[in-house]
C-alpha cells in the first residue's frame, strides 16, 4: 500500500468523493489538515454520555445502548416508521427512521454504538431523526473483546450535519495506517530535556490512544510543537525585517521646537517609549513596533514626535485610521499640537473617500510631491492613485480594525518604511507574544495628571426595570450642569431587518443576552423626543451610514458644545475627544465586548469634568453576558480587563486569521493556560535560530513551518 505524507492531498488519500465531503465540512485539503482536526473528547465503553444534558437543536455525538426497537406503519401516509430507544442508564432518547425497516434488524436490543445527529423534540421527548451511527463490533466479537476494549478510549471528533464523528475517525484511521513516519519539529535535545514524545508517536496516540493515560502526553507534545513552530515563524519574520536596510531618521530642530511649545510635561512612560522609538528610527533596519496604552495615555503624542523625527530629513508619515470621524479628528488635533509655526511647514493633510474630487486631487498632489509631510486618512490611503515622495513612517491606529493586506499595501508605498502600530486595547502578555511576536512591544501605563476620572455603574433592568427612566433623568441633570452626554446603541435601527454596518462585532453571543437588539439610534432619538425633560435639550444622531461630511459636521458641532446629547453607534468608539462630555450611556451593554466597553467609556472623563458611565443591561445576574458588564464596572484598569476579556471570550476571537497571518487559529495551544509553554518555546526558538537561521539542520521544523505557514500565510505574516 502506497505511503502517505502529511503533504499528500486528501483526494489521493481518501478518494475524491470522501475528500470533497471532508473539505466542505472542515476545510481540510491535505493529510496534515485532517490530522490536525483533533478529537475534542474521548468516551469510554460502558461510561455513556448523559442524555439528559443534550442541548436541543444542536449536532451531538453520544455513546449509548439500544433498549427497545419498534416498527409500525405510519398513520397519515403510506410507509413505515422504526423507533429505537437508546439509553445511557439514566436518560433515554428516541431514534426515528422513516421507510427503513432494515434498521430494526441492525439495531438490536443490547447493541452499543456511537450515534450522531441533531437533537429534536417530538411530543415532549428528545429524538434524533435519521441519525448516523456506528455500532461496536458484532455481538459475538463484542463479548470476546469486551474486556480488552473497555479501557480503550473512543475519540469523539468535532462533527457537522454532513460528517459524523465516527466518519472522521474512520478517515483518520485509514490515513494513519498508510502514513510514513513524521519528521520531528522539535530539536531532539529539547524534546528529551522536557520528556516529550516524538511527533509521530504523539500524533498517532492522540487519534488512536490505547488507554486513557496516552492522551495527555500526546497533547503535551503536540501543544509544545505548536508553540515552537509558531514562535519560530514569528522570530524568522522579525529577523527578515531586521535584514532590510532602512533610511536612518535622526531627530533635529523640528522636534526641539515642538517639545518647547508643549504646554505640559510628558509622563515618564511617554518619555521612555518616545526614547525607544527615537533610537529605532535611527537604526539600520526598519522599526516594527507596537505601542499599547490606555485611552488618553498619549499614544498620539508619541506617534507625532516620531513623525517629526522622520520629517526632519524630508520624510513623510502616513497615519491610517479606521473611520473618517477619527481621521478628521486626528488631522485637527495634530495641527493644533503643531501650532501656527510648525503646522504650515509640515502641512498635515486629510485624505478620505468622502472628500470632493477636487479636494481629494489636491490632497493626493500634496502627498505625491512631498509637500505634505504628514498625511492622515482612511482606506483612501491604500488607493493606487495615492503615492508618496518619500514615505518613511507608517502609523496604524487601532490595528485590530485593519487586515494584514491593507497594512502591506500602505507599507509598499515606501522603501522599507518604519512601522508604528497603536492600540488602545491593552493586549495580554501571552497574546502579544503569540500574535505580535514579530513586533517589539512598548506600553504606556500612566495617564496624564489633571484628569477627573470615571465612575461606572450597572443599570440592571432585569432586577430593577424602573432604573431605565432614571438613566434619562440622570443624563438631563448633566446637561443642566452645562455638560454633554454620549448615548451608544448596538444598532442604527433595531426595527430594520439585517445587521447595521457598525453594529458591534467583538462580543460573542452569551447566555443572558436578549434574542434581538431592542434599542437602535433611531429608537432612542424617538424616545428622547417624547420625554418632557428633553424639550429644550439639543439631541443629534451619528452612525456609520451617514455621509462623511455630515458625520464630521455632527462631531465638530458636538466638540463645540452645540449638541447636548449625541446618540450614536460605535463610530465614536475611538479617538473622539470632547473634554466637556461627562456621561457615557451604553444601552444593551451586554452586546459589546469587554475591551469595546472600556474603549467607549474612555470617551468621557478626559478633562476636569468627572466622568460617569452607565452600563444599561437586561442580562440577568449570574449569566455570562452579565459577567462581562460587571467586569467592566468593577475596574478602570484596561490591562486587568484585557485578561478578563481573554478568559471570558477565549482566544478564538483574539487570534483571528487576519491578525495571526496563519492558516487557522490555535488548535491545542491556549494562550491563557499555556503562557509558560509559549515563553519556553520562544526562548528555545531564539537560541536555535542564532545557530541555525535557515533551519538547514532542522528539517522537521522547516517542514512543519512550511505547512503551518504556507506561501500565502508567510506573505500575510510578513505584512503584520
C-alpha positions in Angstrom: 0.0 0.0 0.0 1.4 3.4 -1.0 2.8 5.6 1.8 1.2 8.9 2.5 3.0 12.0 3.8 1.5 15.0 5.7 1.6 16.9 2.4 -0.4 14.3 0.5 -3.7 15.6 -0.8 -6.9 14.1 0.7 -8.1 13.3 -2.8 -5.1 10.9 -3.1 -5.6 9.6 0.4 -9.4 9.1 0.6 -10.7 9.5 -3.0 -12.4 12.5 -4.5 -15.9 11.8 -3.1 -14.9 11.5 0.6 -12.2 14.2 0.3 -14.8 16.6 -1.1 -17.2 16.0 1.8 -14.4 16.4 4.4 -13.1 19.6 2.7 -16.6 21.2 2.6 -17.2 20.3 6.3 -13.8 21.2 7.8 -11.8 23.0 5.1 -9.2 20.2 5.1 -7.3 19.6 1.9 -4.2 17.7 2.9 -3.4 14.8 5.2 -1.9 17.3 7.7 -5.2 19.3 7.7 -7.2 16.2 8.5 -4.8 15.0 11.3 -4.9 18.5 12.8 -8.6 18.0 13.3 -8.1 16.6 16.8 -10.7 14.7 18.9 -12.5 17.1 21.2 -13.0 14.5 23.9 -12.9 10.7 24.5 -15.7 8.3 25.5 -15.3 5.1 27.4 -17.3 1.9 26.5 -19.7 1.4 29.5 -19.4 5.1 30.6 -22.1 6.6 28.5 -22.8 10.3 27.8 -25.6 11.8 30.0 -28.5 12.0 27.5 -30.5 14.3 29.9 -28.0 17.1 29.3 -28.0 17.1 25.5 -28.8 20.6 24.1 -31.9 20.9 21.9 -31.2 21.9 18.3 -27.5 21.1 18.3 -25.5 18.5 16.5 -24.3 15.9 19.0 -22.3 12.7 19.2 -23.1 10.2 22.0 -22.2 6.7 23.1 -25.3 4.7 24.1 -27.0 1.3 24.2 -30.1 0.1 22.4 -33.0 -0.6 24.8 -36.0 -1.2 22.6 -36.9 -1.3 18.9 -40.4 -1.0 17.4 -41.6 -0.9 13.8 -45.1 0.3 12.8 -47.0 1.7 9.8 -47.4 5.5 9.6 -51.0 6.7 10.2 -51.3 9.6 7.9 -49.5 8.2 4.8 -48.1 5.0 3.4 -44.8 3.7 4.7 -43.4 2.6 8.0 -41.5 4.1 10.9 -38.8 2.5 13.0 -38.4 3.9 16.5 -35.3 2.9 18.5 -34.9 3.9 22.2 -31.3 4.3 23.3 -30.2 4.9 26.9 -27.2 5.8 29.0 -28.7 4.1 32.0 -30.3 7.3 33.3 -31.9 9.2 30.4 -33.4 7.9 27.1 -33.5 9.2 23.6 -35.6 8.0 20.5 -34.0 7.4 17.1 -36.5 7.8 14.3 -36.2 6.2 10.8 -38.8 6.5 8.1 -39.3 3.8 5.5 -36.1 1.9 6.6 -37.4 -1.4 8.1 -33.9 -2.9 7.9 -32.8 -0.7 10.7 -34.7 -2.9 13.1 -32.6 -5.9 12.2 -29.4 -4.0 12.6 -30.2 -2.0 15.8 -30.9 -5.0 18.1 -31.5 -4.6 21.9 -28.2 -4.6 23.8 -26.0 -3.3 21.0 -23.8 -0.3 21.9 -22.5 2.3 19.5 -21.8 5.9 18.6 -24.8 7.9 17.4 -24.7 11.4 15.7 -27.4 13.7 14.8 -29.3 16.9 15.6 -31.3 16.9 18.8 -35.0 17.4 18.2 -38.2 17.1 20.2 -41.5 15.3 19.5 -44.4 15.2 22.0 -42.1 16.3 24.8 -39.4 13.6 24.2 -35.9 14.1 22.8 -35.2 12.4 19.5 -32.7 12.1 16.7 -34.2 11.8 13.2 -32.2 9.6 10.8 -29.0 9.8 12.8 -25.7 8.5 11.6 -24.3 5.7 13.8 -21.6 3.1 14.1 -22.1 0.0 16.3 -19.3 -1.5 18.3 -18.5 -4.9 16.6 -21.0 -7.7 16.2 -22.4 -9.2 19.3 -20.1 -12.3 19.4 -17.0 -10.3 18.8 -18.1 -7.8 21.3 -18.3 -10.4 24.1 -14.8 -11.7 23.2 -13.3 -8.2 23.0 -15.3 -6.6 25.8 -12.6 -6.9 28.5 -9.8 -5.9 26.1 -11.7 -2.9 24.8 -13.2 -1.5 28.0 -10.0 0.6 28.6 -9.6 1.8 25.0 -10.8 5.4 24.6 -13.2 6.2 21.8 -12.2 9.6 20.1 -15.1 11.9 19.6 -14.4 14.5 16.9 -16.0 17.9 16.2 -18.6 16.9 13.6 -21.1 18.6 11.3 -24.6 17.6 9.9 -22.8 16.1 6.9 -19.8 14.3 8.5 -20.3 12.4 11.8 -17.6 11.8 14.4 -17.3 8.2 13.5 -16.8 9.0 9.8 -13.9 11.4 10.8 -12.5 8.6 12.9 -12.6 6.1 10.0 -10.9 8.6 7.6 -8.2 9.3 10.2 -7.6 5.6 10.9 -7.4 4.9 7.2 -4.8 7.7 6.7 -2.7 6.8 9.8 -2.4 3.2 8.6 -0.6 4.4 5.4 1.2 7.4 6.9 5.0 7.4 6.6 6.9 8.3 9.8 6.8 12.0 10.6 10.0 14.1 10.9 10.0 15.8 14.4 9.7 19.6 14.5 11.3 19.8 18.0 15.1 19.5 18.4 15.9 16.1 19.9 17.8 17.5 22.8 15.0 19.9 23.7 12.4 17.1 23.5 14.4 14.8 25.7 15.1 17.6 28.2 11.4 18.2 28.6 10.4 14.5 28.4 8.2 14.9 25.4 7.0 12.2 23.0 8.2 12.4 19.4 5.8 13.8 16.8 5.0 10.5 15.1 4.1 8.8 18.4 2.2 11.8 19.8 0.0 12.2 16.6 -0.9 8.5 16.4 -1.7 8.2 20.1 -3.8 11.3 20.2 -6.0 9.9 17.4 -5.9 6.3 18.5 -5.0 6.0 22.2 -4.6 2.5 23.5 -5.5 3.7 27.0 -6.6 7.0 28.6 -3.1 7.5 30.0 -1.9 8.1 26.4 -3.9 11.2 25.8 -2.2 13.8 28.0 1.4 13.0 27.0 0.3 13.1 23.3 -1.4 16.5 23.8 1.6 17.9 25.7 4.0 17.0 22.9 1.7 18.4 20.2 1.0 21.6 22.3 4.7 22.3 22.6 5.2 21.6 18.8 2.5 24.1 18.0 4.1 26.8 20.2 7.6 26.1 18.9 6.6 26.2 15.2 4.6 29.4 15.7 7.3 31.2 17.7 10.0 30.2 15.2 7.9 31.6 12.3 7.4 34.9 14.2 11.0 35.2 15.1 12.1 34.5 11.5 9.8 37.2 10.3 11.3 39.7 12.9 14.7 38.8 11.6 13.6 39.2 8.0 12.6 42.8 8.8 16.0 43.4 10.5 17.8 42.1 7.4 16.3 45.1 5.5 18.1 48.4 5.2 16.2 51.5 6.4 16.9 55.2 6.0 18.1 56.4 9.3 16.0 59.3 10.6 17.8 61.4 13.2 15.9 63.9 15.4 16.6 67.6 15.0 15.2 71.2 15.1 11.6 70.2 14.3 11.4 68.0 17.4 13.2 70.6 19.6 10.7 73.3 18.5 7.7 71.0 19.1 8.8 70.0 22.6 9.5 73.6 23.5 5.9 74.6 22.9 4.2 71.7 24.7 2.0 73.2 27.5 2.7 70.2 29.8 5.4 67.8 30.9 5.4 64.4 29.2 4.7 61.5 31.5 7.6 59.1 32.4 6.1 56.4 30.2 5.7 58.8 27.2 9.4 59.8 27.6 10.6 56.2 27.9 8.6 54.9 24.9 9.5 58.1 22.9 13.2 57.5 23.5 12.9 53.8 22.4 11.2 54.9 19.2 13.7 57.6 18.5 16.5 55.0 18.7 14.5 52.7 16.4 14.2 55.4 13.8 18.0 55.9 13.7 18.6 52.2 13.4 19.9 50.2 10.5 16.7 48.3 9.9 13.0 49.3 9.8 11.3 49.8 13.1 8.4 47.4 13.6 6.9 48.4 17.0 3.5 48.1 18.7 2.6 50.8 21.3 -0.2 49.9 23.6 -1.7 52.2 26.1 -4.9 53.2 27.9 -7.4 55.5 26.2 -5.9 59.0 26.6 -2.4 57.9 27.7 -0.7 59.9 25.0 -0.1 57.4 22.1 -0.9 60.1 19.5 1.7 62.4 21.1 4.3 59.7 20.9 3.4 59.0 17.3 3.5 62.7 16.3 7.0 63.1 17.8 8.1 60.1 15.6 6.6 61.8 12.6 8.6 65.0 13.3 11.8 62.9 13.6 11.1 61.4 10.1 10.1 64.8 8.7 13.5 66.3 9.8 15.2 64.5 6.9 12.3 65.3 4.4 10.5 62.0 5.0 6.7 61.7 5.1 4.5 59.9 7.5 1.1 58.2 6.7 -1.4 57.6 9.5 -4.2 55.3 8.7 -7.3 55.4 10.9 -10.4 53.1 10.9 -13.1 55.8 10.5 -13.5 59.1 8.8 -14.6 60.7 12.0 -11.3 59.6 13.7 -9.1 60.6 10.7 -10.6 64.1 10.6 -10.2 64.4 14.4 -6.5 63.3 14.1 -5.8 66.0 11.5 -7.3 68.7 13.6 -5.6 67.6 16.8 -2.2 67.2 15.1 -2.5 70.7 13.5 -3.4 72.1 16.9 -0.5 70.4 18.7 2.0 71.6 16.0 0.8 75.2 16.3 0.9 78.1 13.9 4.7 77.8 13.2 5.1 74.0 12.6 1.7 73.2 11.0 2.3 75.2 7.7 5.7 73.7 7.5 4.6 70.0 7.8 1.2 70.6 6.2 -0.9 67.8 7.9 -3.3 66.7 5.2 -6.6 64.7 5.3 -7.2 62.1 2.5 -10.5 60.2 2.7 -13.0 58.8 0.3 -15.7 61.4 1.3 -13.7 64.4 0.1 -14.9 66.1 -3.1 -13.0 65.1 -6.2 -11.2 68.5 -6.3 -10.2 68.2 -2.6 -9.0 64.7 -3.0 -6.9 65.6 -6.0 -5.3 68.4 -4.0 -4.6 66.2 -1.1 -3.1 63.4 -3.3 -0.9 66.0 -5.0 0.4 67.2 -1.7 1.3 63.6 -0.7 2.9 62.8 -4.1 5.0 65.9 -4.2 6.2 65.6 -0.6 4.7 68.9 0.3 2.5 67.2 3.0 4.9 65.5 5.4 2.0 64.2 7.5 -0.9 62.5 5.6 -3.8 61.2 7.6 -6.5 59.1 6.0 -8.7 56.1 5.9 -8.7 53.3 3.3 -8.3 56.1 0.7 -4.6 56.0 1.5 -4.5 52.5 0.1 -5.7 53.6 -3.3 -3.3 53.0 -6.3 -3.7 56.7 -7.1 -2.2 57.7 -3.7 1.6 57.9 -3.8 4.3 59.5 -1.7 7.6 61.2 -2.5 9.4 59.6 0.5 7.3 57.5 2.8 9.4 57.0 5.9 6.9 56.0 8.6 3.6 54.2 8.6 1.4 54.6 11.6 -1.6 52.3 12.0 -4.1 53.5 14.5 -6.3 50.8 16.2 -4.5 47.9 14.5 -7.4 45.4 15.1 -9.5 47.3 12.6 -7.1 46.6 9.7 -6.2 43.3 7.9 -2.6 42.5 7.0 -3.3 43.1 3.3 -4.3 46.7 4.0 -1.2 47.3 6.1 1.1 45.9 3.5 -0.5 47.9 0.7 0.4 51.1 2.6 3.9 49.9 3.6 4.6 49.1 -0.1 4.2 52.8 -1.0 7.6 53.4 0.6 11.1 51.8 0.6 11.3 49.7 3.9 9.4 52.4 5.9 9.4 52.3 9.7 6.1 51.0 11.1 4.4 52.1 14.3 1.2 50.3 15.4 -1.0 51.9 18.0 -3.7 50.2 20.1 -5.8 51.4 23.0 -6.9 47.9 23.6 -4.4 46.5 26.1 -3.0 43.2 24.9 -2.3 40.4 27.5 1.4 39.3 27.5 0.6 35.9 26.1 -1.4 37.3 23.2 1.3 39.9 22.4 3.9 37.0 22.4 1.7 34.8 20.3 0.1 37.1 17.8 2.5 40.0 17.7 5.7 38.0 18.3 7.4 39.7 15.3 6.8 43.2 16.7 8.6 44.9 19.5 6.1 45.9 22.1 6.1 49.1 24.2 3.5 50.0 26.9 2.3 53.4 28.2 0.6 52.7 31.5 0.5 56.1 33.2 -2.2 58.6 32.4 -1.6 62.4 32.3 -2.3 64.2 35.6 -5.3 66.6 35.9 -8.0 64.0 34.8 -11.1 63.7 37.0 -11.5 60.0 36.3 -14.6 57.9 35.5 -17.2 56.3 37.8 -19.0 53.3 36.2 -22.4 51.8 37.3 -24.5 49.0 36.0 -28.2 49.7 35.5 -29.6 46.2 35.9 -33.0 46.3 34.2 -33.7 42.6 34.8 -33.8 43.3 38.6 -34.7 47.0 38.6 -36.7 48.0 35.4 -37.5 51.4 36.9 -33.9 52.4 36.5 -34.4 52.9 32.8 -36.3 56.1 33.4 -33.7 57.2 36.0 -30.9 56.8 33.4 -32.5 59.5 31.2 -33.2 61.8 34.2 -29.5 61.5 35.2 -28.5 62.5 31.6 -30.8 65.5 31.7 -29.2 66.5 35.0 -25.7 66.5 33.5 -26.9 68.7 30.6 -28.4 71.1 33.1 -24.9 71.5 34.6 -23.6 72.5 31.2 -22.1 69.2 30.3 -22.6 66.8 27.4 -23.7 63.2 27.0 -23.0 60.2 24.7 -25.6 57.5 24.2 -24.3 54.4 22.4 -26.5 51.8 20.8 -25.7 48.4 19.3 -27.6 49.2 16.0 -28.7 52.0 13.8 -32.3 50.9 13.6 -33.4 48.0 15.8 -36.6 47.5 13.7 -34.8 47.2 10.4 -34.0 43.7 9.1 -30.4 42.6 8.9 -27.4 43.9 10.7 -26.2 47.5 10.7 -22.8 48.1 9.3 -21.5 49.5 12.6 -23.1 47.0 15.0 -20.6 45.6 17.4 -18.6 42.5 16.2 -16.4 41.9 19.1 -18.7 40.1 21.5 -19.9 36.5 21.0 -23.5 35.7 21.9 -23.6 34.7 25.5 -26.2 33.3 27.9 -28.3 36.2 29.2 -28.5 38.3 26.1 -31.8 39.3 24.6 -32.6 37.4 21.4 -32.5 40.7 19.3 -31.4 44.3 19.6 -34.2 46.5 21.1 -32.6 49.9 21.0 -31.1 51.4 17.9 -30.1 55.0 17.3 -33.4 55.7 15.6 -35.5 54.3 18.5 -33.5 56.2 21.2 -33.8 59.5 19.3 -37.6 59.0 19.1 -37.8 58.2 22.8 -35.9 61.3 23.8 -38.0 63.4 21.6 -41.1 62.2 23.6 -39.7 62.9 27.0 -40.7 66.2 28.6 -37.3 67.0 30.3 -35.7 66.8 26.8 -37.9 69.5 25.3 -35.1 72.1 25.4 -32.2 69.6 25.0 -30.3 69.5 21.7 -30.2 65.8 20.6 -28.4 64.7 17.4 -27.6 61.2 15.9 -24.4 59.8 14.4 -23.8 56.5 12.7 -21.7 54.8 10.0 -24.2 55.1 7.2 -24.3 58.9 7.2 -22.2 60.7 4.6 -18.7 61.5 5.8 -19.2 65.2 5.5 -22.3 65.0 7.7 -20.6 62.8 10.3 -17.7 65.2 10.5 -20.1 68.2 10.9 -22.0 66.5 13.7 -18.8 65.6 15.6 -17.4 69.1 15.2 -20.7 70.6 16.4 -20.6 68.3 19.4 -17.0 69.3 20.1 -18.0 73.0 20.0 -20.8 72.3 22.6 -23.6 72.9 20.1 -25.1 69.4 20.8 -26.1 68.3 24.3 -26.8 64.6 23.7 -25.2 62.6 20.9 -26.9 59.3 20.2 -24.5 57.1 18.2 -23.3 53.7 17.3 -19.7 52.6 18.0 -18.5 55.1 15.4 -17.5 57.1 18.5 -15.5 54.2 20.0 -12.0 55.5 19.3 -10.3 58.9 19.1 -13.2 61.2 19.7 -12.1 63.8 22.2 -14.7 66.1 23.8 -13.4 67.2 27.3 -16.8 68.7 28.2 -18.6 65.3 27.7 -19.2 63.9 31.2 -21.6 61.0 30.7 -21.5 57.8 28.6 -24.7 55.7 28.5 -24.3 52.3 26.8 -27.6 50.6 26.0 -27.7 46.8 25.9 -24.2 46.8 27.2 -24.1 43.0 27.2 -24.0 43.1 23.4 -20.5 44.6 23.5 -17.1 43.0 24.3 -15.2 43.9 27.5 -12.5 45.8 25.6 -15.1 47.7 23.5 -17.0 48.8 26.6 -13.7 50.0 28.1 -12.9 51.9 24.9 -16.3 53.6 24.8 -16.1 54.5 28.5 -12.8 56.3 27.7 -14.7 58.9 25.7 -15.6 60.7 29.0 -13.7 61.9 32.0 -11.0 63.2 29.7 -10.7 66.7 31.2 -11.5 68.4 34.5 -15.1 67.2 34.3 -15.7 63.9 36.2 -16.8 61.1 34.0 -19.9 58.9 34.6 -20.5 55.7 32.6 -23.9 53.9 32.9 -24.0 50.3 31.5 -27.6 49.5 30.8 -28.4 45.8 30.6 -31.3 43.4 30.8 -29.0 40.4 31.2 -29.9 38.6 34.5 -27.4 38.4 37.3 -25.1 35.4 37.2 -25.2 34.9 33.4 -22.0 35.1 31.3 -23.5 38.2 29.5 -23.9 40.0 32.8 -20.5 38.9 34.0 -19.0 40.8 31.1 -20.7 44.0 32.0 -20.0 43.6 35.8 -16.3 43.1 35.0 -16.1 46.5 33.3 -17.9 48.2 36.1 -15.5 46.7 38.7 -12.3 48.3 37.4 -11.0 51.0 35.1 -7.6 49.2 34.6 -7.6 48.3 30.9 -4.8 45.8 31.4 -6.7 43.9 34.0 -9.8 43.9 31.8 -7.8 42.6 28.8 -7.0 39.5 30.9 -10.7 39.2 31.9 -11.8 39.6 28.3 -9.5 36.8 27.2 -10.9 34.5 29.8 -14.5 35.3 29.0 -14.2 35.2 25.2 -11.5 32.6 24.8 -8.6 33.3 22.4 -10.5 32.1 19.4 -11.8 35.7 18.9 -8.4 37.2 19.8 -6.3 35.1 17.4 -8.2 35.7 14.1 -6.7 34.7 10.8 -6.3 38.4 9.7 -4.1 39.1 12.8 -2.1 35.9 13.1 -1.5 35.5 9.4 -1.7 31.8 9.9 -3.9 29.2 8.2 -6.2 28.9 11.3 -6.5 29.7 14.9 -4.6 27.8 17.5 -5.5 24.1 17.9 -4.3 22.7 21.2 -2.4 25.7 22.4 -4.3 28.1 24.8 -2.7 31.5 25.3 -4.0 31.8 28.9 -3.4 28.4 30.2 -0.2 27.8 28.2 1.7 31.0 28.9 4.7 29.2 30.3 4.8 26.8 27.3 4.8 29.8 24.9 7.6 31.5 26.8 9.7 28.4 26.9 9.2 27.7 23.2 10.1 31.3 22.3 13.3 31.2 24.3 14.3 27.9 22.8 13.4 29.0 19.2 15.5 32.2 19.6 18.6 30.1 20.6 18.0 27.6 17.8 17.8 30.4 15.2 21.0 32.0 16.4 22.9 28.9 15.4 20.8 27.7 12.5 18.9 30.7 11.0 17.9 28.8 7.8 16.9 25.6 9.7 19.2 23.6 7.5 19.9 21.2 10.3 16.3 21.0 11.5 14.4 19.5 8.5 11.3 18.6 10.6 10.9 22.1 11.9 11.4 23.6 8.5 8.7 21.3 7.0 6.3 22.0 9.9 6.8 25.7 9.4 6.1 25.4 5.7 2.8 23.5 6.4 1.7 25.8 9.2 2.7 29.0 7.4 2.5 28.2 3.7 3.4 30.7 0.9 0.2 32.8 1.4 0.5 32.7 5.2 4.1 33.7 5.2 3.3 36.6 2.9 0.5 37.6 5.2 2.7 37.3 8.3 5.3 39.5 6.6 2.7 42.2 6.3 1.9 42.3 10.0 
